[in-house]
Amino acid sequence: MTDVIQVTKRESTGTAATRRLRRDGHVPAVLYGHGEENQHLAIPEVQVKGLLRHHSKTVQLSGDVDETALVSDMQWDPLGIEVLHMDLIRVNLKEKVELAVPVELHGEAVGVREGGLLLENAHEVEIRCSAGSIPDSLVLDVNDLGVGQHKTASDLTLPEGVELVTDGDMVIAHVEAKRDEEIAEAGDALAEPEVISKGSGEAEE
């Protein structure tokens, strides 16, 4: 998905100017690439939040700059709530780019129905594709995954024109057997002190 966002050029790039920018409801950004001069930009915070909701990888810049760009990086505050800065790379929609995309597990693993536990080993993979056909995510079908089995990056469903850059042998998800909870419960029972009623053990007169 390609979102259109309004940008304005920034003349001041110091720390104080950046803080003022954020107080005014904008996120600072830098546009670079293709051998052209870097552009320091300001993007309305509400539009940045829209990018996050849509999981957009490419954006069409309008306003002071008319470019197509790839969202290369986002810097977050320490709590991971607010975007503090964005890096944008100039692209055309036909050129090949490499980037990370999230992985979504689909289905209910047969091993889970048998009492196992489904664990996700990796949440994203690197791919190569044209900038105009970047998928929001890649799907891994785990329906047939049994206890003790795993699936790797090579098992991902790749849309047409998308190449996997990540090693195909990298494990994405696996199902492992649960621990024997009965043993743990028995151990807890043995550890419980015996409750002695008042007066027990005293000799009768």
C-alpha positions in Angstrom: 0.0 0.0 0.0 1.3 3.5 -0.9 0.1 6.3 1.3 0.2 10.0 0.2 1.7 12.2 2.9 2.2 16.0 3.0 5.7 17.2 3.7 7.4 20.5 4.3 11.1 21.3 4.1 12.9 22.1 7.3 15.5 24.9 7.4 16.6 24.2 11.0 17.9 20.8 12.0 19.3 21.3 15.5 18.0 19.7 18.7 16.0 22.7 19.8 14.3 23.1 16.4 13.5 19.4 16.4 11.8 19.6 19.8 9.7 22.6 18.6 8.7 20.6 15.6 7.5 17.7 17.7 5.6 20.1 20.0 3.8 21.4 16.9 2.6 17.9 16.0 5.2 17.0 13.4 7.8 14.3 13.0 11.2 15.1 11.5 12.4 13.0 8.6 15.3 12.8 6.2 14.9 11.9 2.5 18.0 10.5 0.8 19.2 8.3 -2.0 19.7 8.1 -5.8 22.8 10.3 -5.4 20.7 13.4 -4.8 21.0 15.9 -1.9 19.5 14.9 1.4 16.2 16.7 2.2 15.2 17.5 5.8 11.4 17.2 6.1 8.6 17.6 8.5 5.6 15.2 8.4 2.3 15.7 10.3 2.2 13.2 13.2 -1.3 12.2 12.4 -0.1 11.0 8.9 2.7 9.1 10.5 0.2 7.3 12.7 -1.8 6.5 9.5 1.3 4.9 8.0 1.7 2.7 11.1 -2.0 1.6 10.9 -1.7 0.7 7.2 1.7 -0.9 7.6 2.8 1.1 4.6 6.3 0.5 3.2 6.2 3.0 0.4 4.9 6.5 0.5 4.1 9.2 -2.1 5.5 12.5 -0.8 3.6 15.7 -1.8 3.8 19.3 -0.8 7.3 20.8 -0.8 8.7 17.5 -2.3 7.2 15.3 -5.0 8.9 11.9 -4.6 8.2 8.2 -4.1 10.0 6.9 -1.0 10.6 3.8 1.0 10.2 4.0 4.7 13.7 2.8 5.7 13.8 3.3 9.5 11.8 4.8 12.4 13.3 5.9 15.6 11.0 5.5 18.7 10.8 7.0 22.1 12.1 4.8 25.0 8.6 3.4 25.6 8.1 2.5 21.9 5.0 4.7 21.7 5.9 7.8 19.7 7.9 8.0 16.4 10.7 10.5 17.0 12.3 10.4 13.5 11.9 8.8 10.1 14.4 7.8 7.4 13.1 7.8 3.8 14.9 6.5 0.7 14.0 7.7 -2.8 12.7 4.9 -5.0 10.8 4.3 -8.2 8.1 1.7 -7.9 9.7 -0.6 -10.4 13.2 -0.8 -8.8 14.1 -3.8 -6.6 14.5 -3.2 -2.9 15.4 -5.3 0.1 13.6 -5.0 3.3 12.1 -6.9 6.3 8.4 -7.8 6.4 6.5 -9.4 9.3 5.4 -13.1 9.3 1.9 -14.1 10.1 1.1 -17.7 11.3 -2.2 -19.0 9.9 -4.1 -22.0 11.1 -4.2 -24.2 14.2 -1.3 -26.6 14.5 -2.3 -30.2 14.9 0.4 -30.5 17.5 -1.4 -27.9 19.7 -4.6 -30.0 19.5 -2.5 -32.9 20.7 -1.4 -30.9 23.7 1.8 -29.2 22.4 2.8 -25.6 22.4 3.3 -23.5 19.3 6.3 -21.2 19.5 7.3 -18.5 17.0 11.1 -18.3 16.5 11.2 -15.4 14.1 8.7 -12.6 13.5 10.0 -11.2 10.2 12.2 -12.1 7.2 14.1 -10.2 4.6 12.8 -10.2 1.1 13.6 -8.6 -2.3 10.9 -7.3 -4.6 9.9 -4.2 -6.6 9.1 -1.1 -4.4 5.6 -1.1 -5.8 4.7 -4.6 -4.8 5.9 -4.9 -1.2 3.6 -7.2 0.7 2.3 -6.1 4.1 3.3 -9.5 5.5 4.1 -13.1 4.5 1.9 -16.1 5.5 3.1 -19.3 7.1 0.5 -22.2 7.2 1.0 -24.2 10.5 -2.1 -26.4 10.3 -0.1 -29.6 9.6 2.6 -28.8 12.2 2.9 -31.7 14.8 4.7 -32.0 18.1 8.4 -31.9 17.6 8.1 -30.5 14.1 9.1 -27.1 12.7 8.7 -24.9 9.7 11.3 -22.7 8.1 11.5 -19.6 6.0 11.4 -21.7 2.8 7.8 -22.8 3.8 6.5 -19.2 3.6 4.0 -18.4 0.9 5.7 -15.8 -1.4 3.6 -13.6 -3.7 4.6 -13.4 -7.3 7.8 -11.3 -7.8 8.9 -11.6 -4.2 12.2 -13.3 -3.5 13.4 -14.6 -0.1 16.7 -13.1 1.1 16.7 -14.7 4.6 18.2 -18.2 4.7 15.5 -20.7 3.8 16.6 -23.0 6.6 15.9 -20.4 9.3 13.2 -21.8 11.7 10.1 -19.6 11.8 7.9 -21.7 14.2 7.9 -25.1 15.9 5.7 -27.1 18.2 7.2 -28.6 21.4 5.6 -30.9 24.0 4.4 -29.3 27.2 6.2 -30.1 30.5 4.8 -32.8 32.7 2.6 -30.6 34.8 1.4 -33.5 37.0 5.0 -33.9 38.3 5.2 -30.3 39.3 1.8 -30.5 41.0 2.8 -33.5 42.9 6.0 -31.8 44.1 3.9 -28.8 45.3 1.6 -31.2 47.2 4.6 -32.8 49.0 5.9 -29.4 49.9 2.7 -28.4 51.7 3.0 -28.6 55.5 0.7 -30.9 57.4 -2.1 -29.0 59.2 -2.3 -30.2 62.8 -5.5 -29.4 64.7 -5.4 -27.7 68.0 -4.9 -30.1 70.9 -3.7 -33.0 68.8 -0.9 -35.0 70.3 -1.7 -33.9 73.9 -2.3 -36.6 76.5 -5.8 -37.0 77.8 -6.3 -36.5 81.6 
